[in-house]
Amino acid sequence: MNVVIIGAGLVGITTAYALHKVGVGVVVVERREGPGLETSFGNAALQHPSMVEPWNSPGVGWDLLKWLGRDDAPMLLHLAQVPKLAGWGLRFLANSRPARFEANLLKNLRLALLSRREMTALSEDTRVAYACRKTGTLALARSAQALAAAEAHAAFIAPHGIAHRKLSRDETVALEPALAPIASAITGAVYYPEDERGDPHAFSTELTNWLTARGVTFLFETDVTAFKTDGKRVRAIDTAAGPIEADAFVLAAGSLSPALAAPLKLKLPVKPAKGYSATISAKGNPHLPKTPVSDAAMHVAVVPIGDDRLRVAGTAEFAGFDASVRQARVDNLLKLLGKVYPAFAASVAAKDFSAWAGFRPMSADGVPTISATKFENLFLNTGHGHIGWTTCAGSARLLADLMLKRVPAVAAGDYSLQRF
Ligand SMILES: Cc1cc2nc3c(=O)[nH]c(=O)nc-3n(C[C@H](O)[C@H](O)[C@H](O)COP(=O)(O)OP(=O)(O)OC[C@H]3O[C@@H](n4cnc5c(N)ncnc54)[C@H](O)[C@@H]3O)c2cc1C
């Protein structure tokens, strides 16, 4: 069998790996000049099965209203976008009902745990180097109420296979001494020892090189413009360089997937949720922390990458496909960094920062779509929102199960397009 995958982000590349490993011939078609240059480039670098709850948590509707027009909002809705979000937005809100939110959280959790196993196997098989460190994640709480919420979340996911430790203020600082300057602001934390961190762009590049050396073809700077169909099958994709035929096709184009699927009358409820990150070079900096921190009060994740960089990421903006990197949002991230690691923030200069923005492919229910379609040889692997690095290897495994008609490793219906 020969398969064409559209998109060389984390999801497309891991799908290429999963299919290559079972003897499928794979061609990956990517419009950019290399792998992992869109959303997969500058994400927060965390593989965090501990924190895969959808963003449409109960109360999200009020939060969005409260934050309207604020540059420091964790989730900013631009009023001009409201008409474009209409149908998707109603589904987004409907899925914030407590029972649905919990069900969707557990779907993501099962996929993330599958992904952890698949990623371990992939790493052992390929030995790709991506500065992977299993240093866990600290979910920091700055009030008794926040600590109670963090502990309730940990207790909810514990029976499903996520280990945690509750930490007092002193234990938190003992685990991550770089937090000492803000010790008085910390109430406590929940520590998730199994979470990992790693450079997603290094991973994309290394895995692409590994696959290329083994016969997988990557066509870069090749924009897919349409699918050519023949009744119930896709025959080919159209590109500027001409059509490309295959036995089967996988759409893994992140936030741009809905636009490619729409002419086939496939409705994908996925919208771009813009996010920012700033990466800071910190070679030899004695203040560089070792443990990723998620700070609920600040709505920010601060994550060391390897031993010489720190990435601060957070916030979502519903701004369509406006790719501009707005200084006010970057300044806000750096301000938040100063509230988590003041000593580190004071020790770095503007020349050490590089700011970035990307579009999370956000599903209306916060769960990825890994699915067959009404076309018997067209499959979807998209809509990974804020958890695509955490779930890509598991999504790839599930998609390969579907394509090869194997017993799926997790309940396939949970991720099917038909759930919408
Ligand atoms: C600020 C931020 C922080 C994040 N932090 C984390 C984190 O810590 N942990 C985590 O798990 N996730 C995180 N995420 C989410 C994660 O980065 C995404 O879920 C993931 O990158 C999505 O991967 P993808 O392959 O689906 O999409 P992409 O990386 O966008 O890849 C899709 C590819 O398809 C290509 N493409 C699109 N259209 C076409 C076309 N017509 N023809 C050819 N090619 C096409 C694009 O060029 C692109 O390369 C974060 C995201 C953001 C923005």
The ligand as an SDF file (V2000), in Angstrom:
LIG
                    3D

 53 58  0  0  0  0  0  0  0  0999 V2000
    1.8400   28.2720   22.3260 C   0  0  0  0  0  0  0  0  0  0  0  0
    1.5930   26.7980   22.1530 C   0  0  0  0  0  0  0  0  0  0  0  0
    2.0270   25.9160   23.1480 C   0  0  0  0  0  0  0  0  0  0  0  0
    1.7800   24.5450   23.0410 C   0  0  0  0  0  0  0  0  0  0  0  0
    2.2810   23.7160   23.9780 N   0  0  0  0  0  0  0  0  0  0  0  0
    2.0750   22.3760   23.8790 C   0  0  0  0  0  0  0  0  0  0  0  0
    2.6350   21.4900   24.8360 C   0  0  0  0  0  0  0  0  0  0  0  0
    3.3880   21.8700   25.7250 O   0  0  0  0  0  0  0  0  0  0  0  0
    2.3240   20.1790   24.7400 N   0  0  0  0  0  0  0  0  0  0  0  0
    1.5160   19.6930   23.7560 C   0  0  0  0  0  0  0  0  0  0  0  0
    1.2230   18.5010   23.7620 O   0  0  0  0  0  0  0  0  0  0  0  0
    1.0420   20.4970   22.7820 N   0  0  0  0  0  0  0  0  0  0  0  0
    1.3020   21.8200   22.8240 C   0  0  0  0  0  0  0  0  0  0  0  0
    0.8070   22.6640   21.8650 N   0  0  0  0  0  0  0  0  0  0  0  0
   -0.0060   22.0930   20.7870 C   0  0  0  0  0  0  0  0  0  0  0  0
    0.8130   21.4160   19.6940 C   0  0  0  0  0  0  0  0  0  0  0  0
    1.8910   22.2260   19.3210 O   0  0  0  0  0  0  0  0  0  0  0  0
   -0.1060   21.1400   18.4840 C   0  0  0  0  0  0  0  0  0  0  0  0
   -1.2090   20.3800   18.9040 O   0  0  0  0  0  0  0  0  0  0  0  0
    0.6350   20.3410   17.4070 C   0  0  0  0  0  0  0  0  0  0  0  0
    1.7880   21.0240   17.0170 O   0  0  0  0  0  0  0  0  0  0  0  0
   -0.2660   20.1280   16.1840 C   0  0  0  0  0  0  0  0  0  0  0  0
    0.4920   19.4110   15.2560 O   0  0  0  0  0  0  0  0  0  0  0  0
   -0.0300   19.1690   13.7800 P   0  0  0  0  0  0  0  0  0  0  0  0
    0.9650   18.3110   13.1100 O   0  0  0  0  0  0  0  0  0  0  0  0
   -1.4440   18.7400   13.8170 O   0  0  0  0  0  0  0  0  0  0  0  0
   -0.0880   20.6410   13.1520 O   0  0  0  0  0  0  0  0  0  0  0  0
    1.0770   21.5260   12.4860 P   0  0  0  0  0  0  0  0  0  0  0  0
    2.3060   21.4760   13.2770 O   0  0  0  0  0  0  0  0  0  0  0  0
    0.4870   22.8550   12.2180 O   0  0  0  0  0  0  0  0  0  0  0  0
    1.3630   20.7630   11.1450 O   0  0  0  0  0  0  0  0  0  0  0  0
    0.4840   20.7940   10.0350 C   0  0  0  0  0  0  0  0  0  0  0  0
    1.3330   20.9030    8.7980 C   0  0  0  0  0  0  0  0  0  0  0  0
    0.4900   20.8410    7.6550 O   0  0  0  0  0  0  0  0  0  0  0  0
    1.0330   21.6950    6.6780 C   0  0  0  0  0  0  0  0  0  0  0  0
   -0.0240   22.0530    5.7300 N   0  0  0  0  0  0  0  0  0  0  0  0
   -1.1730   22.7150    6.0030 C   0  0  0  0  0  0  0  0  0  0  0  0
   -1.8980   22.8780    4.8810 N   0  0  0  0  0  0  0  0  0  0  0  0
   -1.1810   22.2950    3.8760 C   0  0  0  0  0  0  0  0  0  0  0  0
   -1.3970   22.1570    2.4830 C   0  0  0  0  0  0  0  0  0  0  0  0
   -2.4990   22.6310    1.8770 N   0  0  0  0  0  0  0  0  0  0  0  0
   -0.4510   21.5220    1.7440 N   0  0  0  0  0  0  0  0  0  0  0  0
    0.6730   21.0260    2.3380 C   0  0  0  0  0  0  0  0  0  0  0  0
    0.9240   21.1450    3.6570 N   0  0  0  0  0  0  0  0  0  0  0  0
    0.0060   21.7570    4.4180 C   0  0  0  0  0  0  0  0  0  0  0  0
    1.4990   22.9050    7.4880 C   0  0  0  0  0  0  0  0  0  0  0  0
    2.4390   23.6800    6.7740 O   0  0  0  0  0  0  0  0  0  0  0  0
    2.0680   22.2330    8.7250 C   0  0  0  0  0  0  0  0  0  0  0  0
    3.4600   22.0080    8.6360 O   0  0  0  0  0  0  0  0  0  0  0  0
    1.0530   24.0400   21.9200 C   0  0  0  0  0  0  0  0  0  0  0  0
    0.6390   24.9200   20.9190 C   0  0  0  0  0  0  0  0  0  0  0  0
    0.9140   26.2760   21.0190 C   0  0  0  0  0  0  0  0  0  0  0  0
    0.5050   27.1860   19.9140 C   0  0  0  0  0  0  0  0  0  0  0  0
  1  2  1  0
  2  3  1  0
  2 52  2  0
  3  4  2  0
  4  5  1  0
  4 50  1  0
  5  6  2  0
  6  7  1  0
  6 13  1  0
  7  8  2  0
  7  9  1  0
  9 10  1  0
 10 11  2  0
 10 12  1  0
 12 13  2  0
 13 14  1  0
 14 15  1  0
 14 50  1  0
 15 16  1  0
 16 17  1  0
 16 18  1  0
 18 19  1  0
 18 20  1  0
 20 21  1  0
 20 22  1  0
 22 23  1  0
 23 24  1  0
 24 25  2  0
 24 26  1  0
 24 27  1  0
 27 28  1  0
 28 29  2  0
 28 30  1  0
 28 31  1  0
 31 32  1  0
 32 33  1  0
 33 34  1  0
 33 48  1  0
 34 35  1  0
 35 36  1  0
 35 46  1  0
 36 37  1  0
 36 45  1  0
 37 38  2  0
 38 39  1  0
 39 40  1  0
 39 45  2  0
 40 41  1  0
 40 42  2  0
 42 43  1  0
 43 44  2  0
 44 45  1  0
 46 47  1  0
 46 48  1  0
 48 49  1  0
 50 51  2  0
 51 52  1  0
 52 53  1  0
M  END
$$$$
